[in-house]
Amino acid sequence: MLGSATAQTVKLQTTEGDIRIALDAEKAPKTVANFIQYVKAGHYNGVVFHRVIDGFMIQSGGYDRKLNDRPAKSPHPRPTKAPIPLESHNGLTNVRGSIAMARTNHPHSASSQFFINVADNRPLDGEPDNPATGYAVFGQVIEGMEVVDKIRMAEVAPYDVHQHLPVKAIVINKALIEPTPK
């Protein structure tokens, strides 16, 4: 799936275990650069999986344990950067284990939130003749799908604006860039 045998990897150390993700900067350069900037800034440290839908995806990147919007109300604000251009038609697909950027209905609105597909979600790839559709895949889980599956099976309930919030907080304790193999 990935465009390079030496793809950069990120490890998400979660309360449920570690997830290693290989990033594809060849096919999604702006998206990978954006994600790496957030990892380096420590933005993902302490965020929760706030949207968990078994049979669909698990989403994180925007809220702390108290469900405060990370950029606006964090004790150590890490403001989100400007939204990035949509790179959805890059040859990577929303299949089980792929990681993609979350966004609003506006195609060029992705910033810090991301999701991991827990099933094949090819409709999220968008319409072939419309580049303003789809969700940009930028990597693949290479270790820790059992952790992803544990998260997707979490008991969820609606709370405030969150319709699929895990009852017990599932936290990314730390996101780390791993050394690139030589």
Disulfide bonds with the S-S distance in Angstrom:
none
